[in-house]
Amino acid sequence: MSQGPSGFYGVMEAKGAYNRHATIPAGGAALAFPFLDRAAREVTIADQDHPVVVADYGSSQGKNSLRAMATAIRNLRARLDRHRPILVFHVDQPSNDFNSLFEVLSSDPERYFLDDANVFPCAIGRSFYEQVLPSASVHLGWCSYAVVWLRRVPCTIPGHFFPAFATGATRAAFERQAAEDWATFLSCRAGEMRGGARLVVVLPNLPGSGQRGFAKMMDDANAVLREMVDEGAITPEERAQMTVGTYPRSKDELFAPFVAKPRFQGLTIEDYDVATLPDRMWADYQRNGDKEAMAAKNALFFRAVFMPSLAGALTRVRAGDSEALRSFADRLQDGLMRRLTIEPIPMDMSVQIIVFAKPG
Ligand SMILES: C[S@@+](CC[C@H](N)C(=O)[O-])C[C@H]1O[C@@H](n2cnc3c(N)ncnc32)[C@H](O)[C@@H]1O
């Protein structure tokens, strides 16, 4: 598989499912708010007659962007005349569920422009692996849990679907793709940023020893896919094509473009941090002992984030059979929930935050 079928690759489960079940990325992003606060206070704002531009790269269905954009706008507005327009561009792939994004922007009680008539949200359906905004137009960029998704899947992974478990030549192919995509992403953003702009990127850390729970969930899902092959629900060929195109990068990989020289495409690294996101669902389970409730939430999270990429390998789903998509998703979710209930462990996650500046 080179690049998955359009409509599935790296896109979240539609009909607002991501908005309802993506509490883990919401918590991870919140750990970066102090960095976003500071970035918004420090960006250079000149040209009084121009709007101030904020870009949200990989917004998905928008719910998780609201608090981040509110944080950015609060800090920017404190420095601006109340009449100065602020444009917020939510960027995602063309097959993203933009209907849900627009619904959030029109009716969510937390929408970030309620108290500010001069904030204007916009949406762009293009890949962030190309330039999506005019050169030198962006003051402040935000990208949370998005650039972990690669531009393309370089190869399938024998026996698994998750690149973090790949070894040998397969792993090397993912490493090369991830390095190329990171350099492309940074180059595109550098082109869009104005002098004095900032870009705050939030990324999941490598699934290391501290994140046994997440690794186990991926293994459990893999075991459910094996069961589905045995039952004849999916074919071995379809299973073999299933790959989730995410690659969590190490700190060294994130810093690699800046090793030879401290500037890459005019960008510098201003800040870097690693933070731990404790598992709130585990804390609830410790209080109420309800392991089914915890497993159900984690299975819904898996479904909302990873299921569409897996389903993209199914012939009937690619042909537009929505019933095939629903039954695959339901079977995967049920099987995963059953396995997560057998041996519950916490899913503490580690998050990397990296802030770039484009010196003016
Ligand atoms: C896990 S969601 C993150 C959503 C939100 N930022 C958050 O923090 O919850 C990842 C989003 O990145 C988007 N994405 C992945 N690759 C992309 C690309 N090449 N261009 C634009 N968006 C992309 C996906 O479609 C998805 O909506």
The ligand as a Tripos MOL2 file, in Angstrom:
@<TRIPOS>MOLECULE
LIG
   27    29     1     0     0
SMALL
NO_CHARGES

@<TRIPOS>ATOM
      1 C1         -5.9490   12.8740   15.9070 C.3       1 LIG1
      2 S1         -6.6830   14.1540   14.9580 S.3       1 LIG1
      3 C2         -6.2320   15.6080   15.8700 C.3       1 LIG1
      4 C3         -7.3360   16.6010   15.9070 C.3       1 LIG1
      5 C4         -7.1470   17.7660   16.8350 C.3       1 LIG1
      6 N1         -6.0690   18.6270   16.4050 N.3       1 LIG1
      7 C5         -6.9110   17.2950   18.2490 C.2       1 LIG1
      8 O1         -5.8970   17.7130   18.8570 O.co2     1 LIG1
      9 O2         -7.7170   16.5590   18.7750 O.co2     1 LIG1
     10 C6         -5.5690   14.2660   13.5790 C.3       1 LIG1
     11 C7         -6.1280   15.1270   12.4560 C.3       1 LIG1
     12 O3         -5.0540   15.4110   11.5500 O.3       1 LIG1
     13 C8         -5.5830   15.3490   10.2530 C.3       1 LIG1
     14 N2         -4.5220   15.1370    9.2740 N.ar      1 LIG1
     15 C9         -3.7620   14.0320    9.1070 C.ar      1 LIG1
     16 N3         -2.9530   14.2010    8.0450 N.ar      1 LIG1
     17 C10        -3.2250   15.4350    7.5610 C.ar      1 LIG1
     18 C11        -2.7200   16.1730    6.4710 C.ar      1 LIG1
     19 N4         -1.7810   15.6740    5.6580 N.pl3     1 LIG1
     20 N5         -3.2020   17.4210    6.2470 N.ar      1 LIG1
     21 C12        -4.1630   17.9440    7.0450 C.ar      1 LIG1
     22 N6         -4.6780   17.2750    8.1080 N.ar      1 LIG1
     23 C13        -4.2170   16.0430    8.3460 C.ar      1 LIG1
     24 C14        -6.5590   14.1940   10.2970 C.3       1 LIG1
     25 O4         -7.4570   14.2290    9.1940 O.3       1 LIG1
     26 C15        -7.2110   14.4160   11.6390 C.3       1 LIG1
     27 O5         -8.3480   15.1960   11.5230 O.3       1 LIG1
@<TRIPOS>BOND
     1     1     2 1
     2     2     3 1
     3     2    10 1
     4     3     4 1
     5     4     5 1
     6     5     6 1
     7     5     7 1
     8     7     8 2
     9     7     9 1
    10    10    11 1
    11    11    12 1
    12    11    26 1
    13    12    13 1
    14    13    14 1
    15    13    24 1
    16    14    15 ar
    17    14    23 ar
    18    15    16 ar
    19    16    17 ar
    20    17    18 ar
    21    17    23 ar
    22    18    19 1
    23    18    20 ar
    24    20    21 ar
    25    21    22 ar
    26    22    23 ar
    27    24    25 1
    28    24    26 1
    29    26    27 1
@<TRIPOS>SUBSTRUCTURE
     1 LIG1         1 GROUP 0 **** ****
